[in-house]
Amino acid sequence: MIYRILAELTMLVHFAFLLFVVFGAFLVMWRRWIALLHVPAFVWGALISLMGWICPLTPLENHFLRLGGAEGYDTGFIEHYIAGILYPAGLTRMHQIVMGVGVLVLNGALYAWMLLNSRSRRGPS
């Protein structure tokens, strides 16, 4: 029972991290110091997608699932939990690259907007 709970907690942390990677720049708009956490997180998330790596939380969740008597899964977190919603036919390498580029573009645009907005508030140098 405890391993099932640990597997579910790992899955929830993984999902929360994924949301932070994609949407964390909005939190940075609220509190600038969050960028110290978000920039490495979104770079890591983009690298995972672009390079086709498996996040270390995936094997950890699988480990807990197996210890709890359940079967793990052979794919990554996104393919297992999210791809069925986003890509019903299955996740391809191209989808992973598009997601990685999307994370970089979205967050890059938000950070650029924040940087330009903070400079315009200060006025001309």
Backbone as JSON Lines, residues from 0, in Angstrom:
{"i":0,"aa":"M","n":[0.82,-1.2,0.0],"ca":[0.0,0.0,0.0],"c":[0.87,1.27,0.0]}
{"i":1,"aa":"I","n":[1.92,1.26,0.82],"ca":[2.77,2.44,0.91],"c":[3.44,2.74,-0.43]}
{"i":2,"aa":"Y","n":[3.81,1.69,-1.19],"ca":[4.46,1.91,-2.48],"c":[3.51,2.49,-3.51]}
{"i":3,"aa":"R","n":[2.26,2.09,-3.45],"ca":[1.25,2.69,-4.35],"c":[1.1,4.17,-4.04]}
{"i":4,"aa":"I","n":[1.08,4.5,-2.77],"ca":[0.96,5.91,-2.37],"c":[2.19,6.68,-2.83]}
{"i":5,"aa":"L","n":[3.37,6.1,-2.66],"ca":[4.6,6.76,-3.12],"c":[4.6,6.93,-4.63]}
{"i":6,"aa":"A","n":[4.09,5.93,-5.36],"ca":[3.99,6.05,-6.81],"c":[3.05,7.18,-7.2]}
{"i":7,"aa":"E","n":[1.92,7.28,-6.53],"ca":[0.97,8.35,-6.85],"c":[1.51,9.71,-6.47]}
{"i":8,"aa":"L","n":[2.22,9.8,-5.34],"ca":[2.83,11.07,-4.97],"c":[3.9,11.48,-5.98]}
{"i":9,"aa":"T","n":[4.68,10.51,-6.44],"ca":[5.69,10.8,-7.46],"c":[5.03,11.3,-8.73]}
{"i":10,"aa":"M","n":[3.92,10.66,-9.12],"ca":[3.19,11.09,-10.31],"c":[2.66,12.52,-10.14]}
{"i":11,"aa":"L","n":[2.14,12.84,-8.96],"ca":[1.64,14.2,-8.72],"c":[2.76,15.23,-8.75]}
{"i":12,"aa":"V","n":[3.91,14.9,-8.16],"ca":[5.07,15.81,-8.2],"c":[5.52,15.99,-9.65]}
{"i":13,"aa":"H","n":[5.54,14.89,-10.4],"ca":[5.94,14.94,-11.81],"c":[5.0,15.84,-12.61]}
{"i":14,"aa":"F","n":[3.72,15.7,-12.39],"ca":[2.73,16.52,-13.09],"c":[2.85,17.98,-12.69]}
{"i":15,"aa":"A","n":[3.05,18.23,-11.4],"ca":[3.22,19.61,-10.93],"c":[4.48,20.23,-11.55]}
{"i":16,"aa":"F","n":[5.55,19.44,-11.64],"ca":[6.78,19.94,-12.26],"c":[6.53,20.27,-13.73]}
{"i":17,"aa":"L","n":[5.8,19.41,-14.42],"ca":[5.47,19.65,-15.83],"c":[4.68,20.95,-15.98]}
{"i":18,"aa":"L","n":[3.71,21.18,-15.12],"ca":[2.95,22.43,-15.17],"c":[3.85,23.63,-14.88]}
{"i":19,"aa":"F","n":[4.76,23.47,-13.93],"ca":[5.69,24.55,-13.6],"c":[6.61,24.85,-14.79]}
{"i":20,"aa":"V","n":[7.08,23.81,-15.47],"ca":[7.93,24.0,-16.64],"c":[7.21,24.82,-17.7]}
{"i":21,"aa":"V","n":[5.97,24.47,-17.98],"ca":[5.23,25.11,-19.06],"c":[4.71,26.49,-18.67]}
{"i":22,"aa":"F","n":[4.19,26.63,-17.46],"ca":[3.51,27.86,-17.08],"c":[4.21,28.66,-15.98]}
{"i":23,"aa":"G","n":[5.39,28.25,-15.56],"ca":[6.08,28.92,-14.46],"c":[6.41,30.37,-14.7]}
{"i":24,"aa":"A","n":[6.57,30.77,-15.95],"ca":[6.89,32.18,-16.23],"c":[5.76,33.1,-15.75]}
{"i":25,"aa":"F","n":[4.54,32.58,-15.73],"ca":[3.44,33.4,-15.2],"c":[3.63,33.65,-13.7]}
{"i":26,"aa":"L","n":[4.19,32.68,-12.98],"ca":[4.51,32.9,-11.57],"c":[5.64,33.9,-11.42]}
{"i":27,"aa":"V","n":[6.58,33.89,-12.37],"ca":[7.69,34.84,-12.33],"c":[7.17,36.26,-12.49]}
{"i":28,"aa":"M","n":[6.11,36.44,-13.25],"ca":[5.51,37.77,-13.39],"c":[5.03,38.29,-12.04]}
{"i":29,"aa":"W","n":[4.63,37.36,-11.19],"ca":[4.11,37.71,-9.86],"c":[5.25,37.94,-8.87]}
{"i":30,"aa":"R","n":[6.21,37.02,-8.85],"ca":[7.37,37.1,-7.97],"c":[8.62,36.78,-8.78]}
{"i":31,"aa":"R","n":[9.44,37.79,-9.01],"ca":[10.61,37.64,-9.89],"c":[11.6,36.58,-9.41]}
{"i":32,"aa":"W","n":[11.73,36.38,-8.11],"ca":[12.7,35.43,-7.58],"c":[12.4,33.99,-8.02]}
{"i":33,"aa":"I","n":[11.18,33.71,-8.41],"ca":[10.82,32.36,-8.87],"c":[11.59,32.0,-10.14]}
{"i":34,"aa":"A","n":[12.08,33.01,-10.86],"ca":[12.89,32.74,-12.06],"c":[14.13,31.91,-11.73]}
{"i":35,"aa":"L","n":[14.64,32.05,-10.51],"ca":[15.8,31.25,-10.11],"c":[15.48,29.76,-10.11]}
{"i":36,"aa":"L","n":[14.24,29.41,-9.9],"ca":[13.79,28.01,-9.95],"c":[13.28,27.65,-11.33]}
{"i":37,"aa":"H","n":[12.59,28.61,-11.95],"ca":[11.91,28.29,-13.2],"c":[12.85,28.15,-14.4]}
{"i":38,"aa":"V","n":[13.83,29.01,-14.52],"ca":[14.71,28.94,-15.69],"c":[15.39,27.57,-15.79]}
{"i":39,"aa":"P","n":[16.02,27.06,-14.73],"ca":[16.6,25.72,-14.85],"c":[15.53,24.65,-15.11]}
{"i":40,"aa":"A","n":[14.35,24.82,-14.54],"ca":[13.28,23.83,-14.74],"c":[12.82,23.8,-16.19]}
{"i":41,"aa":"F","n":[12.59,24.97,-16.81],"ca":[12.1,24.94,-18.19],"c":[13.19,24.53,-19.17]}
{"i":42,"aa":"V","n":[14.45,24.86,-18.85],"ca":[15.54,24.39,-19.7],"c":[15.64,22.86,-19.61]}
{"i":43,"aa":"W","n":[15.54,22.32,-18.4],"ca":[15.56,20.87,-18.21],"c":[14.38,20.22,-18.94]}
{"i":44,"aa":"G","n":[13.19,20.76,-18.78],"ca":[12.01,20.21,-19.45],"c":[12.14,20.23,-20.96]}
{"i":45,"aa":"A","n":[12.68,21.31,-21.49],"ca":[12.87,21.39,-22.94],"c":[13.92,20.37,-23.4]}
{"i":46,"aa":"L","n":[15.0,20.24,-22.64],"ca":[16.04,19.27,-22.99],"c":[15.49,17.84,-22.98]}
{"i":47,"aa":"I","n":[14.68,17.53,-21.99],"ca":[14.07,16.19,-21.92],"c":[13.31,15.91,-23.21]}
{"i":48,"aa":"S","n":[12.51,16.86,-23.66],"ca":[11.73,16.67,-24.89],"c":[12.6,16.67,-26.13]}
{"i":49,"aa":"L","n":[13.48,17.65,-26.23],"ca":[14.3,17.78,-27.44],"c":[15.27,16.61,-27.62]}
{"i":50,"aa":"M","n":[15.82,16.12,-26.54],"ca":[16.81,15.05,-26.62],"c":[16.18,13.66,-26.55]}
{"i":51,"aa":"G","n":[14.87,13.6,-26.23],"ca":[14.22,12.3,-26.13],"c":[14.6,11.53,-24.88]}
{"i":52,"aa":"W","n":[15.04,12.26,-23.86],"ca":[15.44,11.62,-22.6],"c":[14.2,11.24,-21.79]}
{"i":53,"aa":"I","n":[14.41,10.44,-20.77],"ca":[13.36,10.09,-19.82],"c":[13.68,10.83,-18.52]}
{"i":54,"aa":"C","n":[12.7,11.53,-17.99],"ca":[12.88,12.24,-16.73],"c":[13.16,11.23,-15.61]}
{"i":55,"aa":"P","n":[14.06,11.54,-14.69],"ca":[14.36,10.6,-13.59],"c":[13.15,10.26,-12.72]}
{"i":56,"aa":"L","n":[12.14,11.09,-12.73],"ca":[10.95,10.77,-11.94],"c":[10.16,9.6,-12.52]}
{"i":57,"aa":"T","n":[10.29,9.35,-13.83],"ca":[9.58,8.23,-14.46],"c":[10.06,6.89,-13.93]}
{"i":58,"aa":"P","n":[11.37,6.61,-13.93],"ca":[11.81,5.33,-13.36],"c":[11.5,5.22,-11.86]}
{"i":59,"aa":"L","n":[11.53,6.34,-11.15],"ca":[11.21,6.3,-9.72],"c":[9.75,5.89,-9.53]}
{"i":60,"aa":"E","n":[8.87,6.48,-10.3],"ca":[7.45,6.11,-10.21],"c":[7.26,4.64,-10.57]}
{"i":61,"aa":"N","n":[7.92,4.18,-11.64],"ca":[7.84,2.77,-12.03],"c":[8.35,1.85,-10.93]}
{"i":62,"aa":"H","n":[9.41,2.26,-10.28],"ca":[9.97,1.47,-9.18],"c":[8.93,1.29,-8.07]}
{"i":63,"aa":"F","n":[8.29,2.38,-7.69],"ca":[7.27,2.3,-6.65],"c":[6.06,1.49,-7.11]}
{"i":64,"aa":"L","n":[5.67,1.63,-8.37],"ca":[4.56,0.85,-8.89],"c":[4.85,-0.65,-8.8]}
{"i":65,"aa":"R","n":[6.04,-1.03,-9.22],"ca":[6.41,-2.46,-9.2],"c":[6.49,-2.99,-7.77]}
{"i":66,"aa":"L","n":[7.06,-2.19,-6.86],"ca":[7.12,-2.61,-5.46],"c":[5.72,-2.75,-4.87]}
{"i":67,"aa":"G","n":[4.79,-1.97,-5.39],"ca":[3.41,-2.03,-4.92],"c":[2.58,-3.1,-5.62]}
{"i":68,"aa":"G","n":[3.22,-3.87,-6.5],"ca":[2.52,-4.97,-7.16],"c":[1.87,-4.6,-8.48]}
{"i":69,"aa":"A","n":[2.04,-3.39,-8.94],"ca":[1.45,-2.97,-10.21],"c":[2.53,-3.03,-11.29]}
{"i":70,"aa":"E","n":[2.1,-2.97,-12.52],"ca":[3.05,-2.92,-13.62],"c":[3.47,-1.47,-13.83]}
{"i":71,"aa":"G","n":[4.73,-1.29,-14.15],"ca":[5.2,0.04,-14.52],"c":[4.85,0.29,-15.97]}
{"i":72,"aa":"Y","n":[5.41,1.32,-16.54],"ca":[5.2,1.6,-17.96],"c":[6.53,1.85,-18.62]}
{"i":73,"aa":"D","n":[6.6,1.51,-19.89],"ca":[7.87,1.58,-20.63],"c":[8.13,2.93,-21.26]}
{"i":74,"aa":"T","n":[7.12,3.78,-21.34],"ca":[7.26,5.07,-21.98],"c":[7.57,6.14,-20.94]}
{"i":75,"aa":"G","n":[7.73,7.37,-21.38],"ca":[7.95,8.48,-20.47],"c":[6.64,8.95,-19.87]}
{"i":76,"aa":"F","n":[6.74,9.84,-18.92],"ca":[5.57,10.37,-18.21],"c":[4.56,10.98,-19.17]}
{"i":77,"aa":"I","n":[5.03,11.82,-20.08],"ca":[4.12,12.5,-20.99],"c":[3.41,11.49,-21.88]}
{"i":78,"aa":"E","n":[4.18,10.53,-22.41],"ca":[3.55,9.53,-23.27],"c":[2.52,8.71,-22.51]}
{"i":79,"aa":"H","n":[2.81,8.39,-21.26],"ca":[1.92,7.53,-20.48],"c":[0.66,8.26,-20.02]}
{"i":80,"aa":"Y","n":[0.82,9.45,-19.47],"ca":[-0.32,10.15,-18.86],"c":[-0.95,11.23,-19.75]}
{"i":81,"aa":"I","n":[-0.13,11.94,-20.5],"ca":[-0.6,13.12,-21.21],"c":[-0.85,12.86,-22.68]}
{"i":82,"aa":"A","n":[-0.05,12.04,-23.32],"ca":[-0.13,11.85,-24.78],"c":[-1.49,11.36,-25.22]}
{"i":83,"aa":"G","n":[-2.14,10.54,-24.44],"ca":[-3.46,10.05,-24.8],"c":[-4.46,11.18,-24.97]}
{"i":84,"aa":"I","n":[-4.27,12.25,-24.24],"ca":[-5.14,13.41,-24.34],"c":[-4.71,14.3,-25.51]}
{"i":85,"aa":"L","n":[-3.4,14.58,-25.58],"ca":[-2.89,15.49,-26.61],"c":[-2.75,14.82,-27.97]}
{"i":86,"aa":"Y","n":[-2.29,13.6,-27.96],"ca":[-1.99,12.88,-29.21],"c":[-2.58,11.47,-29.14]}
{"i":87,"aa":"P","n":[-3.88,11.33,-29.39],"ca":[-4.51,10.02,-29.25],"c":[-3.87,8.91,-30.08]}
{"i":88,"aa":"A","n":[-3.26,9.24,-31.22],"ca":[-2.66,8.22,-32.07],"c":[-1.28,7.8,-31.57]}
{"i":89,"aa":"G","n":[-0.73,8.47,-30.61],"ca":[0.59,8.13,-30.08],"c":[1.57,9.28,-30.25]}
{"i":90,"aa":"L","n":[2.5,9.33,-29.35],"ca":[3.51,10.39,-29.35],"c":[4.66,10.0,-30.26]}
{"i":91,"aa":"T","n":[5.0,10.88,-31.17],"ca":[6.14,10.62,-32.06],"c":[7.31,11.49,-31.62]}
{"i":92,"aa":"R","n":[8.46,11.22,-32.18],"ca":[9.65,12.02,-31.89],"c":[9.42,13.47,-32.3]}
{"i":93,"aa":"M","n":[8.72,13.69,-33.41],"ca":[8.43,15.05,-33.86],"c":[7.55,15.78,-32.84]}
{"i":94,"aa":"H","n":[6.59,15.08,-32.24],"ca":[5.77,15.7,-31.21],"c":[6.63,16.14,-30.03]}
{"i":95,"aa":"Q","n":[7.59,15.31,-29.64],"ca":[8.48,15.66,-28.54],"c":[9.28,16.92,-28.87]}
{"i":96,"aa":"I","n":[9.78,17.0,-30.08],"ca":[10.56,18.17,-30.49],"c":[9.67,19.42,-30.5]}
{"i":97,"aa":"V","n":[8.47,19.29,-31.02],"ca":[7.53,20.42,-31.04],"c":[7.23,20.88,-29.61]}
{"i":98,"aa":"M","n":[7.02,19.93,-28.69],"ca":[6.75,20.31,-27.3],"c":[7.95,21.01,-26.68]}
{"i":99,"aa":"G","n":[9.16,20.5,-26.94],"ca":[10.36,21.14,-26.4],"c":[10.54,22.54,-26.93]}
{"i":100,"aa":"V","n":[10.36,22.71,-28.24],"ca":[10.47,24.05,-28.84],"c":[9.36,24.95,-28.3]}
{"i":101,"aa":"G","n":[8.17,24.39,-28.14],"ca":[7.05,25.17,-27.6],"c":[7.34,25.7,-26.21]}
{"i":102,"aa":"V","n":[7.93,24.86,-25.35],"ca":[8.29,25.3,-24.0],"c":[9.31,26.44,-24.08]}
{"i":103,"aa":"L","n":[10.3,26.3,-24.94],"ca":[11.31,27.35,-25.08],"c":[10.71,28.64,-25.62]}
{"i":104,"aa":"V","n":[9.86,28.54,-26.65],"ca":[9.27,29.73,-27.26],"c":[8.33,30.43,-26.28]}
{"i":105,"aa":"L","n":[7.44,29.67,-25.65],"ca":[6.49,30.27,-24.7],"c":[7.23,30.99,-23.58]}
{"i":106,"aa":"N","n":[8.14,30.29,-22.94],"ca":[8.84,30.89,-21.81],"c":[9.79,31.99,-22.26]}
{"i":107,"aa":"G","n":[10.46,31.82,-23.39],"ca":[11.32,32.87,-23.91],"c":[10.54,34.14,-24.19]}
{"i":108,"aa":"A","n":[9.36,34.0,-24.78],"ca":[8.52,35.16,-25.08],"c":[8.06,35.85,-23.8]}
{"i":109,"aa":"L","n":[7.66,35.07,-22.81],"ca":[7.22,35.68,-21.55],"c":[8.37,36.38,-20.83]}
{"i":110,"aa":"Y","n":[9.55,35.77,-20.82],"ca":[10.7,36.42,-20.18],"c":[11.11,37.67,-20.95]}
{"i":111,"aa":"A","n":[11.08,37.63,-22.26],"ca":[11.41,38.8,-23.06],"c":[10.42,39.93,-22.78]}
{"i":112,"aa":"W","n":[9.14,39.58,-22.72],"ca":[8.11,40.58,-22.41],"c":[8.35,41.19,-21.04]}
{"i":113,"aa":"M","n":[8.67,40.36,-20.04],"ca":[8.92,40.88,-18.7],"c":[10.15,41.79,-18.69]}
{"i":114,"aa":"L","n":[11.19,41.4,-19.41],"ca":[12.41,42.2,-19.46],"c":[12.13,43.55,-20.12]}
{"i":115,"aa":"L","n":[11.44,43.54,-21.25],"ca":[11.1,44.79,-21.93],"c":[10.18,45.65,-21.09]}
{"i":116,"aa":"N","n":[9.24,45.03,-20.42],"ca":[8.29,45.75,-19.59],"c":[9.0,46.39,-18.39]}
{"i":117,"aa":"S","n":[9.97,45.69,-17.81],"ca":[10.67,46.26,-16.65],"c":[11.57,47.41,-17.08]}
{"i":118,"aa":"R","n":[12.14,47.35,-18.28],"ca":[12.97,48.44,-18.79],"c":[12.13,49.66,-19.11]}
{"i":119,"aa":"S","n":[10.92,49.46,-19.66],"ca":[10.08,50.6,-20.01],"c":[9.56,51.31,-18.77]}
{"i":120,"aa":"R","n":[9.43,50.6,-17.67],"ca":[9.0,51.24,-16.42],"c":[10.07,52.15,-15.85]}
{"i":121,"aa":"R","n":[11.34,51.76,-16.07],"ca":[12.45,52.55,-15.55],"c":[12.67,53.82,-16.36]}
{"i":122,"aa":"G","n":[12.21,53.82,-17.57],"ca":[12.41,54.98,-18.43],"c":[13.7,54.89,-19.2]}
{"i":123,"aa":"P","n":[13.97,55.88,-20.05],"ca":[15.19,55.85,-20.84],"c":[16.43,55.98,-19.97]}
{"i":124,"aa":"S","n":[17.51,55.35,-20.42],"ca":[18.77,55.4,-19.66],"c":[19.51,56.67,-19.95]}
